[in-house]
């Protein structure tokens, strides 16, 4: 299990990775708090900490670099909260050295048609405070095979989340594997979010609204086939180019970190980080779908592009 300190001795390979000295004090503080708390664990529980994950709350952050991470926790996806919990220190320590005001909000998505806790959301937080919040989520493991309540989460983002006005299309990463219910019933919105709306909400339209303010990506676990019903629906919602098929479930968090690191101009550093944890073939497999697309708009990048490259679709400058 990853730790909050700088010790990478348990990582794969002979290579070593050094975090940026500028953020050493923050890492040391988090490590001190973690040591006082004892070994990191993610024990099985019978439910979430409802006080910390109630979706009726409004959440906000003053960070200009917020990141929202949502995980489908139904059925076969139910082990993913552990995978993210395990890599939480790695996720935060890696990305916060690129943008020091990084704040992360976590969400767990289920099926409002049958689950007891179909949507759980945390506040935005920094550093070791994220530990308690992520541990408050519960992988219920219910839901049907498909669809799930991704649309309910999208509506929550549109109505319950406020970010700093200087945050320029911050990242929103969804880990999932199936389709969404076409509509979000207004009764669900009232019962689960405490909001009154005049009619049901179209899920695809809700996601399109989210995309106006957020840089949304759907990281799909290894199920189905490219271009199937799942891809088609999510393509209508967020754009086909914003869907990445994950080849290795153990690298799910790495895919998210790689997208963000690329957009923030630190992809080479991220790959050095990953080489200290994984064999070269794993680094190449993960990097390929990220290197060939613009992390902001998903537009294609020419294979021969080198150095500083300006995306012809959105104008984002990238270091290739």
N, C-alpha and C positions, 0 to 999 in steps of 0.2 A: 504494500500500500504506500502511495506517495505521501511525503511529509512536507511540512511548511518550511523546513530549513533548506540550506543550499547543498546538502549532502546528496550527491548523485552516485554514490559508490555502488548502490544496488541496481543501477540502470544497466541495460544491455551494452555489451561491447567494451572495448578498451578506451574508446574516445571519451572525453569529458566535456561537459558544457558548463560555462561560467555565466551566471546571470549578470545583468548590468550592475556595476558598482553603485550607480545613482539610486537604485531602489533597495540597496542592502539593508538600510535601517528599517524599512517597512517589513522586509522579510524576517529580520531578526526579531522584531516585535511580535509578529505572527507566530514565529517559532517558539518564543518565550511563552506566549499564551497557550500554545498547543502542548508544550511540555508540562505546564502546570495542570492541564486537563487530563493528561495521560494518553495512552495509545489511541489512535484513531480507530473507530469501529463504526459499522453500519449494521446495527442489530435489527433483526426482524421485529416488526411491531404489528399491532392490530389496527392501527389507524394513524392518520396524520396528527400533528399538533395544530388543531383547528384555529387556535388563536393567531398563529403565525401565517397560516395559508388561506385564510378566508377570502374568497374572490369578491365579496361584497365591498371590500376596502378599496379605496383609491390609493394608487402608489405613484410616487414621483421621485425625481432625483435632480440634483444640481449638477451632476456630471455632464460634461460635454461629450463624453465617450461611453454612453451606456450600452450594455449588451443584454439582450433578452434571450434566454435559452429555455425552450419548451420541449418536453419529452412526453411522447405517448407512453403511458404506463399500463396499457391494457394487454391482456394475454401474454404473448411471447415477448412483448416489449417490456414486461414488468421488471426484468433484471437490469434495465438500462439506468435507473437511478443509482444503483450501486456502481456501475461503470463510471458514471459522472462523478459520484461522490469520491471514488477512489482517486480520480485525477483532478479533483478540485484545486489542490495546491499548485499542481503543474499548470492548470488552466489560468489561474489568477496570476501566479508569479511570472509566467511567460508573457501574457498580454499586458500586464501592468507596467512592465519595463518599457513597453512601446508607447503607452499612453498612461501617465501616472494618475489620472483622475478616473480611471476605469471603475465602473460600477456594474454589477451583474444582478439581474432578477431571474429567478427560476420559476418555471411553471410545470405542472404535471397535468396531462390531458387524458381524460377517460371517455366514457360514453354516458351522456346524461340520460339516455333512455333506460339505463339499467344499473349504473354504478351509484354507490352511496356518495362518493366524493369525485364527481366527474371533472372538476376543475379545482386545482390547488395552485396558489400563486404566492410568492414571497415578496418582500420589499426589495428594493435595490440596496446593495450593501458593498462594502470593500473588505478586502483582506480576510482575517480570521472570522469576522462576523458572518461571513458566508457559510461557515461550517454549520452553525446552529440552524440557519435557514434551510440549507439543502437537506439536512437531516430531518427537518420537520415534514418534508414531503413523504407521501406513502405510495408505494407501488401497489395499487389495489389489485391489479391483475385480472380485472373483470372485463366488461365490455363484450360485444359480440365479435365475430370474425371481422366484420366491416359493415357499415362505416362507423366512424368515431366522431367525437364532438370537437373537431378542430375549428369549426365555425363559431362555436360558443367562445372559444379562446380568442379568435379574431375580433369578435364583437367586444370582448373585455378589453383588449388592447386599444380599440378605438374609443372606448368610453370611460375607462378606468385608469389609464396610464398617461402621465404627464412628464415630459422630459424637457431639459433646458432648451431654450430657443436657439442656442448656438450649436446644438447637436445636429450635425448634417447627415441625415438618413442613417441613423445608427443600425447596427446589425441585430437582426432577429433570426435566430436559428431554430428550426423545428426538426426534431428527430422523430421519424414516424415510418409507417409502412403501408397504410391503407387509404381509402377514400374518406371523405367527410360527408356527414348528413347534408343534403342539399339545402335545407333551411334550418334555422334556429327558432323553435317555437317561442312566441312571446311569453308563454307561461313559464318556460325554462328560464328565460331571462329574468322574469320577475322573481321566481322562486330561488334561483341560484345566485343572481347578481343583485337582486333588490331593486332592479330598474323597471320602470313602466314604459312600454313601447306600444304603439298603436297597432302594429302588425308583426308577423313573423319576419325574420331577417334572412335574406338570401346569403348563404355562406360564401359563395364565390365573390359576390359583391363586397362582402365584409373584408375579405382578404385583399381585394383590389384597393380598398380604402386604406388598409394597413400599409400596403406597398407605396402609397403616396408619401408616407412619412418614415418608413423603415426599409432597410436593405434586407429583404426577406429571402431565406434559403431553406429549401426542404431537403434534408439529408435522409435519404431513404435506405433503410436496412436491406440486406440482400434477400429480397423476395420478389416474386413476379418477374416481369420482363420489361425492358425499356419500350416505351410507347403504349403500354397497356392502359386500362381504365384509370388506374391510380395516377399515372403520369399525365393522362389527358385532362383529368379534373384539376389536378394541381397546376398543370400548365395554364389552364384558363384562369386560375386564381392568382398565380404569381409570375407566370411566364415559364415556358418550357426550359429556357436556358438557366433557370434558377433551381433546377432539380439536379442533385448529384446522387448517383447510385453508389452507396458505400460497398466496397468489396470485402472489407474486413471489419466486422462489428467491434473488435477490440480497438480499432483506430477511429471510432466515431468522434471522439473529442478532438483528435488530431485533425480530422477534416475541418471541423469548425475553427480551430485555432489557425490552421493554414489559410483558410479564406480570409480571416481577419488580418493575420500577419501580412498577407499579400496586399490587401487594400491599404494597409498602414505603412507599406514600404519596407517590411522587415522579413520578407519571405526567406531570404538566404539564411538569416539568423535562425529562423524557425526550423529550417531544414538541418542546421547544425545541432539544434536542440534535439531533433528527432533522431539524428544519427547516433546520438549518445544513448538512445533508448531502443533503437530498432536496427535490424540489418538494412543494408543499402537497398535491397530489392523492395522492402516495405516502404522506404522513403520514396523511391521512384514510382511505385504504384499509387501512393497517395498524392504525390505532387502532380502527376500527369493531368488529371481532370481540372486541377486548380490552376496550373500554369497556363493552360490553353484558353482560359476565359477571364474576362474582366471581373474582379470580385465585387464591383459595385453594380454593374448593370447586367453582367452575364454575357456580354458580347464576345465573339470570338477574337482571339489574338493570333496574328500570323505566327506560324511555327518558327520563322526565321527572325522574329523580332528580338532585338537585344538592347541592352542598356536602358535608357529612359524611353518609355513608350507611352504615347498618348492614345487612349482609346478613341477610336473613330465614332463610337456610338454615344458616349456620355462625356468624353473629354478628360476623364480621370487619368492622371499621370502615374505610371507604374514603373518600378525598377525591375526589369526582366533579368 
